Amino acid sequence: MYNENVVFEQLKKESICVLHSKSRCLAYETYGAVRMAFELKAITSVQFNELADMIITNGINKPSAGLE
């Protein structure tokens, strides 16, 4: 079984890269990976909320993020 911190850190790095890439499609894909990790209990609800906030609130739903 994976350590939840390892999975969380990997998803966090991926989320940061996706936001820098400015790709809306990759942002949705990464959110799906985050959601799946949460459903499989690989990350906690607090970690899920942090990543979802990063991807959705500060990415997909934020026009100034410039995702295309």
C-alpha angles and dihedrals in degrees: 000000000000121000106248091226092058092050091044094050092048092050091047092053090047091049092052091049091049093052090050090049090059091220115145091191092055090046091057090046092051091047087054090053090049091049091049092050089052093048090051089049092241089130132031126248090253091054091046091052092049093051094042090051090051094049103033107028098035096031124023097027096040113085093197089061086075098218113172 
